[in-house]
């Protein structure tokens, strides 16, 4: 029974990991998923900083306390 399991495991490895199409998709997913997450985080940070800069510039134009 152990020989059968080993043969099945080898066949699965041959059909998946050694398949060029599967490997291309797997590498693309490993490459793209972190990039999408990082770009989303950076985009949100950029928007927040942009709004803060805009508030600072508007605050300089219209001071709250007039002397």
CORPE-V760617 format. One record per residue. N is the residue number from 0. RES is the residue in three letters. PHI is phi in whole degrees, -180 to 180 (* if undefined). NEAR is the number of other C-alpha atoms within 10 Angstrom. D_CENTER is the distance of its C-alpha to the mean C-alpha in Angstrom with 2 decimals. Layout:
n:N res:RES phi:PHI near:NEAR d_center:D_CENTER
n:N res:RES phi:PHI near:NEAR d_center:D_CENTER
//
This chain:
n:0 res:UNK phi:* near:6 d_center:42.74
n:1 res:UNK phi:-65 near:7 d_center:40.59
n:2 res:UNK phi:-65 near:8 d_center:41.05
n:3 res:UNK phi:-63 near:9 d_center:39.85
n:4 res:UNK phi:-63 near:10 d_center:36.65
n:5 res:UNK phi:-65 near:11 d_center:36.04
n:6 res:UNK phi:-66 near:12 d_center:36.69
n:7 res:UNK phi:-64 near:12 d_center:34.33
n:8 res:UNK phi:-62 near:12 d_center:31.54
n:9 res:UNK phi:-63 near:11 d_center:32.27
n:10 res:UNK phi:-66 near:11 d_center:32.33
n:11 res:UNK phi:-63 near:12 d_center:28.94
n:12 res:UNK phi:-62 near:12 d_center:27.50
n:13 res:UNK phi:-65 near:11 d_center:29.33
n:14 res:UNK phi:-78 near:12 d_center:28.13
n:15 res:UNK phi:-106 near:12 d_center:24.42
n:16 res:UNK phi:-66 near:12 d_center:23.37
n:17 res:UNK phi:-95 near:11 d_center:25.89
n:18 res:UNK phi:-87 near:11 d_center:25.14
n:19 res:UNK phi:-61 near:11 d_center:23.66
n:20 res:UNK phi:-66 near:10 d_center:22.08
n:21 res:UNK phi:-62 near:13 d_center:20.37
n:22 res:UNK phi:-66 near:13 d_center:19.17
n:23 res:UNK phi:-63 near:11 d_center:17.85
n:24 res:UNK phi:-67 near:11 d_center:15.79
n:25 res:UNK phi:-63 near:13 d_center:14.63
n:26 res:UNK phi:-65 near:10 d_center:13.68
n:27 res:UNK phi:-62 near:11 d_center:11.89
n:28 res:UNK phi:-67 near:12 d_center:9.77
n:29 res:UNK phi:-64 near:11 d_center:9.23
n:30 res:UNK phi:-80 near:11 d_center:8.40
n:31 res:UNK phi:-83 near:12 d_center:6.30
n:32 res:UNK phi:-60 near:10 d_center:4.07
n:33 res:UNK phi:-63 near:11 d_center:2.77
n:34 res:UNK phi:-64 near:12 d_center:3.68
n:35 res:UNK phi:-65 near:11 d_center:3.20
n:36 res:UNK phi:-66 near:11 d_center:2.62
n:37 res:UNK phi:-65 near:11 d_center:4.74
n:38 res:UNK phi:-65 near:11 d_center:6.57
n:39 res:UNK phi:-66 near:12 d_center:7.39
n:40 res:UNK phi:-63 near:11 d_center:8.68
n:41 res:UNK phi:-64 near:12 d_center:10.47
n:42 res:UNK phi:-64 near:12 d_center:11.87
n:43 res:UNK phi:-64 near:11 d_center:13.28
n:44 res:UNK phi:-63 near:11 d_center:14.76
n:45 res:UNK phi:-63 near:12 d_center:16.27
n:46 res:UNK phi:-64 near:11 d_center:17.88
n:47 res:UNK phi:-63 near:12 d_center:19.33
n:48 res:UNK phi:-65 near:12 d_center:20.76
n:49 res:UNK phi:-63 near:12 d_center:22.14
n:50 res:UNK phi:-65 near:11 d_center:23.95
n:51 res:UNK phi:-63 near:12 d_center:25.32
n:52 res:UNK phi:-63 near:12 d_center:26.70
n:53 res:UNK phi:-63 near:11 d_center:28.19
n:54 res:UNK phi:-63 near:12 d_center:29.88
n:55 res:UNK phi:-64 near:12 d_center:31.27
n:56 res:UNK phi:-65 near:11 d_center:32.73
n:57 res:UNK phi:-67 near:11 d_center:34.27
n:58 res:UNK phi:-63 near:11 d_center:35.62
n:59 res:UNK phi:-70 near:9 d_center:37.37
n:60 res:UNK phi:-75 near:9 d_center:38.99
n:61 res:UNK phi:-125 near:10 d_center:40.24
n:62 res:UNK phi:-67 near:9 d_center:41.20
n:63 res:UNK phi:-79 near:8 d_center:42.01
n:64 res:UNK phi:-107 near:5 d_center:45.18
n:65 res:UNK phi:-100 near:5 d_center:47.85
n:66 res:UNK phi:-105 near:4 d_center:50.47
//
